Amino acid sequence: MDDEDAEWDELVGVIRMQMNNNILLVMNMERDLQNRVAQHQNFRNRRRCRRTIYDHDRALACIYNDFFGIYPRFRDRDFVSMFRLSRSRMERLIQDILNDGNEFFRRNSDGTGNLGASTEAKILLPIKTFAFGVAPHAFSDYFQMSRTLARKCCKQYAHTMKRIYSNEYLRLPSSMDLKNVSKLHYKKHGVPGVFGSLDCMHVYWKNCPKAWNGSYKKGAKAFGPSLVLEALSDHHLWFWHASFGYAGSLNDLNILNLSPLLASLCDGTFADLEREAIPFTIAGEEFFWMLVLVDGIYPAYSRFVKSFGQPVTVEESNFAAWQESARKDIERAFGVLQAKFQILSRPLLGIVLSDISNIVACCIIMHNMCVSDRVMGDVNMYYNPAYSFEEVEENQDEVLVEADMNDEQRERNHTMVGLQNGNPNVIDNVLGREEFRYWNHLNDRGEHRRLHDALIRAVNEMYRREHDNND
């Protein structure tokens, strides 16, 4: 009996020990679970409350050490390759934006008294974004900005540039401008009265709303929805006309019918401006309107100079070669515009059309700034097409006198850049209206043939002179 009680007591002790071990194990598991839940909750709280602290002072110090200091790290050539604009042009641009009074670009302090992003950082970031065609936050590490602030900088910069510089770099040509453009093209192309080359360029739109894809996508095999830029440039690649925002499903002819350029040709606005440049003579024929070089899709208007799709005679072949080579001005202008500001050569990330239009207008303004600086040689000089910076040493007095004839230019504060969506078709509204009194002359096929015949004779005479000089 004593042995059985001893065995029973031993068994009870073992059971109690196992129960105690199980209780301790459960308690440890519960404690571990509570610790894990607490750690996870603390991690979530830290992640939610986490805030990146940007060092704006260090970004400003880097900008001055690299670009604007007394002894900058990067040379002028490197600065142009990074920002597309010269250092002197950038300094004037920063000063103009500060004088504009937009408080966004001023360096202000936040609620804690800490200074925010500098003016230089807010201006350099959007320029570099447009130049390399990337998302605004791609340069947040150097300029020390958040994603939201970087996007806001790009939006504000494009809007401010369009407001400040449209009067000068998106201006309508004045009478003196047209006269100087005619001189430039007579020197470069050998024919007087040429205003420039007209064509269209597609800019792809990545974030186009799905409901609009059918209107902005041209064909099933198209790369994607696109917006169209219609522009006219001279030999120096300056854009004298730019109209943006047309649906990508439209061709060049449809866009011309919606363009303000055609409206100005029909209602007499352009005719009033070109009086200083006319009349001129081509192969003994006198003309009273300036010429525009176009490709084959455009109609046979009296002002439009088209090539031959299939030239038959030698004279027609010479004329086609001349016209196609001269019309490369607009192709070069589009190529340089997209190469300098690659945001236009890649699918646009914006959604709002007005914001996209401001970006395109801003890029055209900066492109015209580059053209003006290259031609004039001074960021403070007004662009003059007849001015040639390379020839200043040869005939400095005469060129400077021509460059100062800008009073009429400064009085005209118009622009032809902007959204044109929803505009009525110009052709549908011109017939029978008094304000479009020049439409009949523009659509005169007889004048178009007379112009082409005179140009064929003039171009072939020019080719014969060149051949005789070479011999």
C-alpha positions as a Markdown table, in Angstrom:
| # | Residue | x | y | z |
|---|---|---|---|---|
| 1 | Met | 0.0 | 0.0 | 0.0 |
| 2 | Asp | 2.9 | 2.3 | 0.8 |
| 3 | Asp | 4.5 | 1.6 | -2.6 |
| 4 | Glu | 1.2 | 2.4 | -4.4 |
| 5 | Asp | 0.9 | 5.7 | -2.6 |
| 6 | Ala | 4.5 | 6.6 | -3.4 |
| 7 | Glu | 3.9 | 5.9 | -7.1 |
| 8 | Trp | 0.7 | 7.9 | -7.1 |
| 9 | Asp | 2.4 | 10.8 | -5.4 |
| 10 | Glu | 5.2 | 10.7 | -8.0 |
| 11 | Leu | 2.7 | 10.6 | -10.9 |
| 12 | Val | 0.8 | 13.5 | -9.5 |
| 13 | Gly | 4.0 | 15.5 | -9.1 |
| 14 | Val | 5.0 | 14.8 | -12.7 |
| 15 | Ile | 1.5 | 15.8 | -13.9 |
| 16 | Arg | 1.7 | 19.0 | -11.8 |
| 17 | Met | 5.2 | 19.8 | -13.2 |
| 18 | Gln | 3.9 | 19.3 | -16.8 |
| 19 | Met | 0.9 | 21.5 | -16.1 |
| 20 | Asn | 3.2 | 24.2 | -14.6 |
| 21 | Asn | 5.4 | 24.0 | -17.7 |
| 22 | Asn | 2.5 | 24.3 | -20.0 |
| 23 | Ile | 1.1 | 27.3 | -18.1 |
| 24 | Leu | 4.5 | 28.9 | -18.3 |
| 25 | Leu | 4.7 | 28.2 | -22.0 |
| 26 | Val | 1.3 | 29.7 | -22.6 |
| 27 | Met | 2.2 | 32.7 | -20.6 |
| 28 | Asn | 5.4 | 33.2 | -22.5 |
| 29 | Met | 3.6 | 32.8 | -25.8 |
| 30 | Glu | 1.0 | 35.4 | -24.8 |
| 31 | Arg | 3.8 | 37.7 | -23.6 |
| 32 | Asp | 5.6 | 37.3 | -27.0 |
| 33 | Leu | 2.4 | 37.9 | -28.9 |
| 34 | Gln | 1.7 | 41.0 | -26.9 |
| 35 | Asn | 5.3 | 42.2 | -27.5 |
| 36 | Arg | 5.0 | 41.6 | -31.3 |
| 37 | Val | 1.7 | 43.4 | -31.4 |
| 38 | Ala | 3.2 | 46.3 | -29.5 |
| 39 | Gln | 6.2 | 46.4 | -31.8 |
| 40 | His | 4.1 | 46.3 | -34.9 |
| 41 | Gln | 1.9 | 49.1 | -33.6 |
| 42 | Asn | 4.9 | 51.2 | -32.8 |
| 43 | Phe | 6.3 | 50.6 | -36.2 |
| 44 | Arg | 3.1 | 51.7 | -37.9 |
| 45 | Asn | 3.0 | 54.8 | -35.7 |
| 46 | Arg | 6.5 | 55.6 | -36.6 |
| 47 | Arg | 5.9 | 55.1 | -40.3 |
| 48 | Arg | 2.8 | 57.3 | -40.2 |
| 49 | Cys | 4.5 | 60.0 | -38.3 |
| 50 | Arg | 7.7 | 59.7 | -40.3 |
| 51 | Arg | 8.7 | 63.0 | -42.0 |
| 52 | Thr | 11.7 | 63.6 | -44.2 |
| 53 | Ile | 13.7 | 66.6 | -43.1 |
| 54 | Tyr | 15.1 | 68.5 | -46.1 |
| 55 | Asp | 18.3 | 70.5 | -45.7 |
| 56 | His | 17.5 | 73.6 | -47.8 |
| 57 | Asp | 20.6 | 75.5 | -46.6 |
| 58 | Arg | 22.8 | 72.7 | -47.9 |
| 59 | Ala | 21.0 | 72.7 | -51.2 |
| 60 | Leu | 21.5 | 76.5 | -51.6 |
| 61 | Ala | 25.2 | 76.1 | -50.6 |
| 62 | Cys | 25.6 | 73.4 | -53.3 |
| 63 | Ile | 23.9 | 75.6 | -55.9 |
| 64 | Tyr | 26.3 | 78.5 | -55.2 |
| 65 | Asn | 29.4 | 76.3 | -55.0 |
| 66 | Asp | 28.5 | 74.6 | -58.3 |
| 67 | Phe | 26.9 | 77.4 | -60.4 |
| 68 | Phe | 26.6 | 80.9 | -59.0 |
| 69 | Gly | 29.6 | 81.4 | -56.7 |
| 70 | Ile | 32.6 | 83.6 | -57.3 |
| 71 | Tyr | 34.6 | 80.5 | -58.5 |
| 72 | Pro | 31.9 | 78.0 | -59.6 |
| 73 | Arg | 32.7 | 74.4 | -59.9 |
| 74 | Phe | 31.1 | 74.0 | -63.4 |
| 75 | Arg | 32.1 | 76.1 | -66.4 |
| 76 | Asp | 29.7 | 78.0 | -68.6 |
| 77 | Arg | 29.7 | 75.2 | -71.2 |
| 78 | Asp | 28.7 | 72.7 | -68.5 |
| 79 | Phe | 26.0 | 75.0 | -67.2 |
| 80 | Val | 24.4 | 75.3 | -70.6 |
| 81 | Ser | 24.5 | 71.5 | -71.1 |
| 82 | Met | 22.7 | 71.1 | -67.8 |
| 83 | Phe | 20.1 | 73.9 | -67.9 |
| 84 | Arg | 20.1 | 74.8 | -71.7 |
| 85 | Leu | 20.3 | 78.5 | -70.8 |
| 86 | Ser | 23.5 | 80.5 | -70.3 |
| 87 | Arg | 24.5 | 81.6 | -66.9 |
| 88 | Ser | 23.9 | 85.3 | -67.6 |
| 89 | Arg | 20.5 | 84.5 | -69.0 |
| 90 | Met | 19.7 | 82.4 | -65.9 |
| 91 | Glu | 20.8 | 85.3 | -63.6 |
| 92 | Arg | 18.5 | 87.7 | -65.5 |
| 93 | Leu | 15.6 | 85.2 | -65.4 |
| 94 | Ile | 15.9 | 84.8 | -61.6 |
| 95 | Gln | 15.9 | 88.5 | -61.2 |
| 96 | Asp | 12.9 | 89.0 | -63.4 |
| 97 | Ile | 10.9 | 86.3 | -61.6 |
| 98 | Leu | 11.7 | 87.9 | -58.2 |
| 99 | Asn | 10.6 | 91.3 | -59.6 |
| 100 | Asp | 7.4 | 89.8 | -60.8 |
| 101 | Gly | 6.1 | 89.7 | -57.3 |
| 102 | Asn | 5.1 | 86.0 | -57.1 |
| 103 | Glu | 5.6 | 85.1 | -53.4 |
| 104 | Phe | 5.9 | 81.5 | -54.2 |
| 105 | Phe | 9.5 | 81.9 | -55.5 |
| 106 | Arg | 10.6 | 83.9 | -52.5 |
| 107 | Arg | 12.3 | 82.1 | -49.7 |
| 108 | Asn | 9.9 | 82.1 | -46.8 |
| 109 | Ser | 10.0 | 80.5 | -43.4 |
| 110 | Asp | 7.5 | 77.9 | -42.1 |
| 111 | Gly | 5.5 | 77.8 | -38.9 |
| 112 | Thr | 8.6 | 76.6 | -36.9 |
| 113 | Gly | 10.7 | 79.5 | -38.1 |
| 114 | Asn | 12.9 | 77.4 | -40.4 |
| 115 | Leu | 13.6 | 78.7 | -43.9 |
| 116 | Gly | 12.2 | 76.8 | -46.8 |
| 117 | Ala | 13.5 | 76.1 | -50.3 |
| 118 | Ser | 15.5 | 78.9 | -51.9 |
| 119 | Thr | 14.5 | 80.9 | -55.0 |
| 120 | Glu | 17.4 | 79.4 | -57.0 |
| 121 | Ala | 16.3 | 75.8 | -56.2 |
| 122 | Lys | 12.7 | 76.5 | -57.1 |
| 123 | Ile | 13.7 | 77.9 | -60.5 |
| 124 | Leu | 16.5 | 75.5 | -61.4 |
| 125 | Leu | 14.6 | 72.3 | -60.6 |
| 126 | Pro | 11.7 | 72.9 | -63.2 |
| 127 | Ile | 14.2 | 74.0 | -65.8 |
| 128 | Lys | 16.2 | 70.8 | -65.4 |
| 129 | Thr | 13.0 | 68.8 | -65.3 |
| 130 | Phe | 11.9 | 70.2 | -68.6 |
| 131 | Ala | 15.4 | 69.8 | -70.1 |
| 132 | Phe | 15.7 | 66.1 | -69.3 |
| 133 | Gly | 12.1 | 65.1 | -69.5 |
| 134 | Val | 11.8 | 63.4 | -66.2 |
| 135 | Ala | 9.4 | 63.5 | -63.2 |
| 136 | Pro | 9.9 | 66.6 | -61.0 |
| 137 | His | 11.0 | 64.6 | -58.0 |
| 138 | Ala | 13.9 | 63.1 | -59.9 |
| 139 | Phe | 16.2 | 65.9 | -58.7 |
| 140 | Ser | 14.8 | 66.1 | -55.1 |
| 141 | Asp | 18.0 | 64.7 | -53.7 |
| 142 | Tyr | 20.1 | 67.7 | -55.0 |
| 143 | Phe | 17.6 | 70.5 | -54.6 |
| 144 | Gln | 16.2 | 69.0 | -51.3 |
| 145 | Met | 12.5 | 69.2 | -52.1 |
| 146 | Ser | 9.5 | 66.9 | -51.5 |
| 147 | Arg | 7.5 | 65.5 | -54.4 |
| 148 | Thr | 4.6 | 67.9 | -53.8 |
| 149 | Leu | 6.9 | 70.9 | -53.7 |
| 150 | Ala | 8.7 | 69.8 | -56.9 |
| 151 | Arg | 5.5 | 69.4 | -58.8 |
| 152 | Lys | 4.3 | 72.8 | -57.6 |
| 153 | Cys | 7.5 | 74.4 | -58.7 |
| 154 | Cys | 7.1 | 73.1 | -62.2 |
| 155 | Lys | 3.5 | 74.3 | -62.4 |
| 156 | Gln | 4.3 | 77.7 | -61.0 |
| 157 | Tyr | 7.4 | 78.2 | -63.1 |
| 158 | Ala | 5.6 | 77.4 | -66.4 |
| 159 | His | 2.8 | 79.8 | -65.5 |
| 160 | Thr | 5.1 | 82.6 | -64.4 |
| 161 | Met | 7.3 | 82.3 | -67.5 |
| 162 | Lys | 4.3 | 82.5 | -69.8 |
| 163 | Arg | 3.0 | 85.6 | -68.0 |
| 164 | Ile | 6.3 | 87.4 | -67.8 |
| 165 | Tyr | 7.9 | 86.7 | -71.2 |
| 166 | Ser | 5.0 | 86.2 | -73.6 |
| 167 | Asn | 5.1 | 89.8 | -74.7 |
| 168 | Glu | 8.7 | 89.5 | -75.9 |
| 169 | Tyr | 9.3 | 85.8 | -76.7 |
| 170 | Leu | 5.8 | 84.8 | -77.9 |
| 171 | Arg | 5.0 | 88.1 | -79.7 |
| 172 | Leu | 3.4 | 88.6 | -83.0 |
| 173 | Pro | 5.8 | 89.9 | -85.6 |
| 174 | Ser | 5.8 | 93.6 | -86.1 |
| 175 | Ser | 6.3 | 95.4 | -89.4 |
| 176 | Met | 10.0 | 95.8 | -88.7 |
| 177 | Asp | 10.2 | 92.1 | -87.7 |
| 178 | Leu | 8.7 | 91.0 | -91.1 |
| 179 | Lys | 11.0 | 93.3 | -93.0 |
| 180 | Asn | 14.1 | 91.9 | -91.1 |
| 181 | Val | 12.8 | 88.3 | -91.6 |
| 182 | Ser | 12.5 | 88.9 | -95.3 |
| 183 | Lys | 16.1 | 90.2 | -95.4 |
| 184 | Leu | 17.3 | 87.1 | -93.5 |
| 185 | His | 15.7 | 84.7 | -95.8 |
| 186 | Tyr | 16.8 | 86.5 | -98.9 |
| 187 | Lys | 20.3 | 86.2 | -97.7 |
| 188 | Lys | 19.9 | 82.5 | -96.8 |
| 189 | His | 17.6 | 81.2 | -99.4 |
| 190 | Gly | 18.1 | 83.6 | -102.3 |
| 191 | Val | 14.4 | 84.6 | -102.6 |
| 192 | Pro | 12.8 | 87.8 | -101.1 |
| 193 | Gly | 9.5 | 87.9 | -99.2 |
| 194 | Val | 9.8 | 84.6 | -97.4 |
| 195 | Phe | 8.2 | 84.8 | -93.9 |
| 196 | Gly | 9.1 | 81.3 | -92.7 |
| 197 | Ser | 8.2 | 77.6 | -92.7 |
| 198 | Leu | 5.0 | 76.1 | -91.4 |
| 199 | Asp | 4.4 | 72.6 | -90.0 |
| 200 | Cys | 3.0 | 70.5 | -87.2 |
| 201 | Met | 4.5 | 68.4 | -84.4 |
| 202 | His | 2.9 | 65.7 | -82.2 |
| 203 | Val | 3.6 | 65.5 | -78.5 |
| 204 | Tyr | 2.4 | 62.3 | -76.9 |
| 205 | Trp | 0.1 | 62.4 | -73.9 |
| 206 | Lys | 0.6 | 59.5 | -71.5 |
| 207 | Asn | -2.1 | 60.4 | -69.0 |
| 208 | Cys | -4.8 | 61.2 | -71.5 |
| 209 | Pro | -8.3 | 60.4 | -70.0 |
| 210 | Lys | -9.7 | 57.2 | -71.4 |
| 211 | Ala | -12.8 | 58.9 | -72.6 |
| 212 | Trp | -10.7 | 61.2 | -74.8 |
| 213 | Asn | -8.4 | 58.5 | -76.3 |
| 214 | Gly | -10.5 | 58.2 | -79.5 |
| 215 | Ser | -10.2 | 61.9 | -80.2 |
| 216 | Tyr | -6.5 | 62.3 | -79.4 |
| 217 | Lys | -5.2 | 59.0 | -81.0 |
| 218 | Lys | -4.7 | 58.9 | -84.7 |
| 219 | Gly | -5.3 | 55.3 | -86.0 |
| 220 | Ala | -5.1 | 52.0 | -84.3 |
| 221 | Lys | -1.4 | 51.7 | -84.8 |
| 222 | Ala | -0.5 | 55.0 | -83.3 |
| 223 | Phe | 1.9 | 55.1 | -80.4 |
| 224 | Gly | -0.7 | 56.7 | -78.2 |
| 225 | Pro | -2.8 | 59.8 | -77.7 |
| 226 | Ser | -1.1 | 63.0 | -78.7 |
| 227 | Leu | -1.4 | 66.8 | -78.8 |
| 228 | Val | -0.4 | 68.8 | -81.8 |
| 229 | Leu | 1.8 | 71.9 | -82.0 |
| 230 | Glu | 1.5 | 74.0 | -85.1 |
| 231 | Ala | 4.4 | 76.4 | -85.5 |
| 232 | Leu | 6.1 | 78.7 | -88.0 |
| 233 | Ser | 9.8 | 79.5 | -87.6 |
| 234 | Asp | 12.5 | 81.5 | -89.5 |
| 235 | His | 16.0 | 80.4 | -90.5 |
| 236 | His | 17.4 | 81.2 | -87.0 |
| 237 | Leu | 14.8 | 78.8 | -85.6 |
| 238 | Trp | 12.8 | 81.5 | -83.8 |
| 239 | Phe | 9.1 | 80.6 | -83.5 |
| 240 | Trp | 6.9 | 83.4 | -84.8 |
| 241 | His | 3.7 | 81.5 | -84.5 |
| 242 | Ala | 2.8 | 78.6 | -82.2 |
| 243 | Ser | -0.6 | 77.1 | -81.5 |
| 244 | Phe | -0.9 | 74.1 | -79.3 |
| 245 | Gly | -3.6 | 71.8 | -77.9 |
| 246 | Tyr | -5.2 | 70.2 | -81.0 |
| 247 | Ala | -6.3 | 66.6 | -80.9 |
| 248 | Gly | -3.9 | 64.1 | -82.3 |
| 249 | Ser | -6.5 | 62.6 | -84.6 |
| 250 | Leu | -6.4 | 65.8 | -86.7 |
| 251 | Asn | -4.1 | 66.2 | -89.7 |
| 252 | Asp | -2.2 | 69.4 | -90.7 |
| 253 | Leu | -5.0 | 70.6 | -92.9 |
| 254 | Asn | -7.6 | 70.4 | -90.2 |
| 255 | Ile | -5.4 | 72.1 | -87.8 |
| 256 | Leu | -4.7 | 74.9 | -90.2 |
| 257 | Asn | -8.5 | 75.5 | -90.5 |
| 258 | Leu | -8.6 | 75.9 | -86.7 |
| 259 | Ser | -5.5 | 77.9 | -86.4 |
| 260 | Pro | -5.3 | 81.6 | -85.5 |
| 261 | Leu | -2.7 | 82.0 | -88.2 |
| 262 | Leu | -5.3 | 81.4 | -90.9 |
| 263 | Ala | -7.6 | 83.8 | -89.2 |
| 264 | Ser | -5.0 | 86.5 | -89.3 |
| 265 | Leu | -4.3 | 85.8 | -93.0 |
| 266 | Cys | -8.0 | 86.1 | -93.8 |
| 267 | Asp | -9.1 | 89.1 | -91.7 |
| 268 | Gly | -6.3 | 91.4 | -92.8 |
| 269 | Thr | -4.3 | 91.4 | -89.5 |
| 270 | Phe | -1.2 | 90.0 | -91.1 |
| 271 | Ala | -1.6 | 92.2 | -94.2 |
| 272 | Asp | -1.5 | 95.3 | -92.0 |
| 273 | Leu | 1.8 | 94.1 | -90.5 |
| 274 | Glu | 3.6 | 93.2 | -93.7 |
| 275 | Arg | 3.4 | 96.6 | -95.4 |
| 276 | Glu | 7.1 | 97.4 | -94.6 |
| 277 | Ala | 8.2 | 94.2 | -96.4 |
| 278 | Ile | 6.2 | 94.5 | -99.6 |
| 279 | Pro | 6.2 | 94.8 | -102.5 |
| 280 | Phe | 9.1 | 92.7 | -103.8 |
| 281 | Thr | 10.0 | 91.3 | -107.1 |
| 282 | Ile | 10.6 | 87.6 | -108.1 |
| 283 | Ala | 11.8 | 87.0 | -111.7 |
| 284 | Gly | 10.2 | 90.2 | -112.9 |
| 285 | Glu | 6.9 | 89.5 | -111.2 |
| 286 | Glu | 5.8 | 91.9 | -108.4 |
| 287 | Phe | 4.1 | 90.5 | -105.3 |
| 288 | Phe | 2.3 | 92.2 | -102.4 |
| 289 | Trp | 2.1 | 89.4 | -99.9 |
| 290 | Met | 4.8 | 87.4 | -98.0 |
| 291 | Leu | 5.3 | 83.8 | -98.6 |
| 292 | Val | 5.1 | 80.7 | -96.3 |
| 293 | Leu | 6.9 | 77.4 | -97.1 |
| 294 | Val | 4.7 | 74.4 | -96.5 |
| 295 | Asp | 4.6 | 70.7 | -97.4 |
| 296 | Gly | 2.2 | 68.9 | -99.8 |
| 297 | Ile | -0.8 | 68.4 | -97.5 |
| 298 | Tyr | -1.5 | 72.2 | -97.3 |
| 299 | Pro | -3.9 | 73.8 | -99.9 |
| 300 | Ala | -2.7 | 75.8 | -102.8 |
| 301 | Tyr | -3.2 | 79.2 | -101.2 |
| 302 | Ser | -1.6 | 82.3 | -102.8 |
| 303 | Arg | 0.8 | 82.7 | -99.9 |
| 304 | Phe | 1.8 | 79.0 | -99.6 |
| 305 | Val | 4.9 | 77.7 | -101.5 |
| 306 | Lys | 4.7 | 73.9 | -102.0 |
| 307 | Ser | 7.0 | 71.5 | -103.6 |
| 308 | Phe | 6.3 | 69.1 | -106.5 |
| 309 | Gly | 5.5 | 65.6 | -105.5 |
| 310 | Gln | 6.8 | 64.2 | -108.8 |
| 311 | Pro | 8.8 | 66.8 | -110.6 |
| 312 | Val | 9.0 | 66.1 | -114.4 |
| 313 | Thr | 11.4 | 68.6 | -115.8 |
| 314 | Val | 14.8 | 69.7 | -114.6 |
| 315 | Glu | 13.5 | 73.1 | -113.7 |
| 316 | Glu | 10.8 | 71.5 | -111.5 |
| 317 | Ser | 13.4 | 69.3 | -109.9 |
| 318 | Asn | 15.6 | 72.3 | -109.0 |
| 319 | Phe | 12.7 | 74.1 | -107.6 |
| 320 | Ala | 11.6 | 71.1 | -105.5 |
| 321 | Ala | 15.2 | 70.7 | -104.2 |
| 322 | Trp | 15.3 | 74.4 | -103.2 |
| 323 | Gln | 11.8 | 74.4 | -101.6 |
| 324 | Glu | 12.5 | 71.2 | -99.6 |
| 325 | Ser | 15.9 | 72.4 | -98.4 |
| 326 | Ala | 14.5 | 75.8 | -97.4 |
| 327 | Arg | 11.5 | 74.2 | -95.6 |
| 328 | Lys | 13.9 | 72.3 | -93.3 |
| 329 | Asp | 14.0 | 75.3 | -91.1 |
| 330 | Ile | 10.9 | 74.2 | -89.3 |
| 331 | Glu | 12.1 | 70.6 | -89.1 |
| 332 | Arg | 15.3 | 71.8 | -87.5 |
| 333 | Ala | 13.4 | 74.1 | -85.1 |
| 334 | Phe | 11.3 | 71.1 | -83.9 |
| 335 | Gly | 14.3 | 68.9 | -83.6 |
| 336 | Val | 16.2 | 71.5 | -81.6 |
| 337 | Leu | 13.2 | 72.2 | -79.4 |
| 338 | Gln | 12.8 | 68.6 | -78.5 |
| 339 | Ala | 16.5 | 68.0 | -78.0 |
| 340 | Lys | 16.9 | 70.9 | -75.7 |
| 341 | Phe | 13.7 | 70.3 | -73.7 |
| 342 | Gln | 13.2 | 66.6 | -73.8 |
| 343 | Ile | 9.9 | 66.8 | -71.9 |
| 344 | Leu | 8.3 | 67.4 | -75.4 |
| 345 | Ser | 10.0 | 64.3 | -76.9 |
| 346 | Arg | 8.6 | 62.0 | -74.2 |
| 347 | Pro | 5.0 | 61.1 | -73.3 |
| 348 | Leu | 3.6 | 64.0 | -71.2 |
| 349 | Leu | 2.6 | 63.0 | -67.6 |
| 350 | Gly | 0.1 | 65.9 | -67.0 |
| 351 | Ile | -3.6 | 65.5 | -67.0 |
| 352 | Val | -4.9 | 69.1 | -67.1 |
| 353 | Leu | -4.7 | 70.6 | -70.6 |
| 354 | Ser | -4.1 | 74.1 | -69.3 |
| 355 | Asp | -1.0 | 73.0 | -67.3 |
| 356 | Ile | 0.3 | 71.1 | -70.3 |
| 357 | Ser | -0.2 | 74.2 | -72.5 |
| 358 | Asn | 1.8 | 76.3 | -70.0 |
| 359 | Ile | 4.7 | 73.8 | -70.1 |
| 360 | Val | 4.8 | 73.8 | -73.9 |
| 361 | Ala | 4.6 | 77.6 | -74.0 |
| 362 | Cys | 7.4 | 77.8 | -71.4 |
| 363 | Cys | 9.6 | 75.5 | -73.4 |
| 364 | Ile | 9.0 | 77.6 | -76.6 |
| 365 | Ile | 9.9 | 80.7 | -74.6 |
| 366 | Met | 13.1 | 79.3 | -73.4 |
| 367 | His | 13.9 | 78.0 | -76.9 |
| 368 | Asn | 13.4 | 81.5 | -78.3 |
| 369 | Met | 15.6 | 82.8 | -75.5 |
| 370 | Cys | 18.4 | 80.5 | -76.6 |
| 371 | Val | 17.9 | 81.6 | -80.2 |
| 372 | Ser | 18.0 | 85.3 | -79.2 |
| 373 | Asp | 21.2 | 84.8 | -77.2 |
| 374 | Arg | 22.8 | 82.9 | -80.0 |
| 375 | Val | 21.9 | 85.5 | -82.7 |
| 376 | Met | 22.2 | 88.7 | -80.7 |
| 377 | Gly | 25.1 | 87.7 | -78.4 |
| 378 | Asp | 23.6 | 89.6 | -75.5 |
| 379 | Val | 20.8 | 88.6 | -73.1 |
| 380 | Asn | 19.6 | 92.2 | -72.9 |
| 381 | Met | 19.1 | 92.8 | -76.6 |
| 382 | Tyr | 15.8 | 92.4 | -78.4 |
| 383 | Tyr | 15.7 | 89.7 | -81.0 |
| 384 | Asn | 16.3 | 91.1 | -84.5 |
| 385 | Pro | 16.2 | 88.5 | -87.4 |
| 386 | Ala | 18.5 | 90.6 | -89.6 |
| 387 | Tyr | 21.1 | 90.8 | -86.9 |
| 388 | Ser | 24.1 | 88.5 | -87.2 |
| 389 | Phe | 26.4 | 88.3 | -84.2 |
| 390 | Glu | 29.2 | 86.7 | -86.3 |
| 391 | Glu | 29.2 | 89.7 | -88.6 |
| 392 | Val | 29.4 | 92.4 | -85.9 |
| 393 | Glu | 33.1 | 92.9 | -86.4 |
| 394 | Glu | 32.8 | 93.3 | -90.1 |
| 395 | Asn | 30.0 | 95.9 | -90.1 |
| 396 | Gln | 29.3 | 96.8 | -86.5 |
| 397 | Asp | 27.7 | 100.3 | -87.0 |
| 398 | Glu | 25.1 | 99.2 | -89.5 |
| 399 | Val | 24.1 | 96.1 | -87.6 |
| 400 | Leu | 23.7 | 97.9 | -84.3 |
| 401 | Val | 21.5 | 100.5 | -86.0 |
| 402 | Glu | 19.2 | 97.8 | -87.3 |
| 403 | Ala | 19.2 | 96.1 | -83.9 |
| 404 | Asp | 17.8 | 99.2 | -82.2 |
| 405 | Met | 14.7 | 99.5 | -84.4 |
| 406 | Asn | 12.4 | 97.9 | -81.8 |
| 407 | Asp | 10.0 | 100.6 | -80.7 |
| 408 | Glu | 7.1 | 99.1 | -82.7 |
| 409 | Gln | 8.0 | 95.6 | -81.5 |
| 410 | Arg | 7.8 | 96.7 | -77.8 |
| 411 | Glu | 4.3 | 98.3 | -78.4 |
| 412 | Arg | 2.8 | 95.0 | -79.6 |
| 413 | Asn | 2.0 | 92.8 | -76.7 |
| 414 | His | 0.2 | 89.9 | -78.3 |
| 415 | Thr | 0.8 | 86.2 | -78.3 |
| 416 | Met | -0.4 | 83.4 | -80.6 |
| 417 | Val | 0.4 | 80.5 | -78.1 |
| 418 | Gly | -2.3 | 78.9 | -76.1 |
| 419 | Leu | -5.0 | 76.2 | -76.1 |
| 420 | Gln | -7.1 | 76.2 | -79.2 |
| 421 | Asn | -9.5 | 73.4 | -78.4 |
| 422 | Gly | -13.1 | 74.1 | -79.3 |
| 423 | Asn | -12.3 | 76.9 | -81.7 |
| 424 | Pro | -14.8 | 77.2 | -84.6 |
| 425 | Asn | -13.5 | 76.1 | -88.0 |
| 426 | Val | -12.2 | 79.2 | -89.7 |
| 427 | Ile | -13.1 | 78.0 | -93.2 |
| 428 | Asp | -16.7 | 77.5 | -92.1 |
| 429 | Asn | -17.0 | 81.1 | -91.0 |
| 430 | Val | -15.1 | 83.1 | -93.6 |
| 431 | Leu | -17.4 | 83.0 | -96.6 |
| 432 | Gly | -19.7 | 86.0 | -96.8 |
| 433 | Arg | -18.2 | 87.8 | -93.8 |
| 434 | Glu | -16.7 | 91.3 | -94.2 |
| 435 | Glu | -13.9 | 90.8 | -91.6 |
| 436 | Phe | -12.5 | 87.9 | -93.8 |
| 437 | Arg | -12.2 | 90.1 | -96.9 |
| 438 | Tyr | -8.8 | 88.7 | -97.7 |
| 439 | Trp | -10.1 | 85.1 | -98.0 |
| 440 | Asn | -10.8 | 85.4 | -101.8 |
| 441 | His | -7.3 | 86.6 | -102.4 |
| 442 | Leu | -5.7 | 83.9 | -100.2 |
| 443 | Asn | -7.7 | 81.2 | -102.1 |
| 444 | Asp | -6.8 | 82.5 | -105.5 |
| 445 | Arg | -5.3 | 79.5 | -107.4 |
| 446 | Gly | -4.2 | 81.7 | -110.3 |
| 447 | Glu | -2.0 | 83.8 | -108.0 |
| 448 | His | -0.7 | 80.5 | -106.5 |
| 449 | Arg | 0.4 | 79.3 | -110.0 |
| 450 | Arg | 1.8 | 82.8 | -110.9 |
| 451 | Leu | 3.9 | 82.7 | -107.7 |
| 452 | His | 5.2 | 79.2 | -108.4 |
| 453 | Asp | 6.1 | 80.0 | -112.0 |
| 454 | Ala | 8.1 | 83.1 | -110.9 |
| 455 | Leu | 9.8 | 81.0 | -108.2 |
| 456 | Ile | 10.7 | 78.3 | -110.7 |
| 457 | Arg | 12.4 | 80.9 | -113.0 |
| 458 | Ala | 14.2 | 82.6 | -110.1 |
| 459 | Val | 15.5 | 79.4 | -108.5 |
| 460 | Asn | 16.7 | 78.0 | -111.9 |
| 461 | Glu | 18.4 | 81.4 | -112.6 |
| 462 | Met | 20.1 | 81.2 | -109.2 |
| 463 | Tyr | 21.3 | 77.6 | -109.9 |
| 464 | Arg | 22.7 | 78.7 | -113.3 |
| 465 | Arg | 24.6 | 81.6 | -111.7 |
| 466 | Glu | 26.1 | 79.2 | -109.1 |
| 467 | His | 27.0 | 76.8 | -111.8 |
| 468 | Asp | 28.7 | 79.5 | -113.9 |
| 469 | Asn | 30.6 | 80.7 | -110.8 |
| 470 | Asn | 31.8 | 77.2 | -110.0 |
| 471 | Asp | 33.0 | 76.8 | -113.6 |
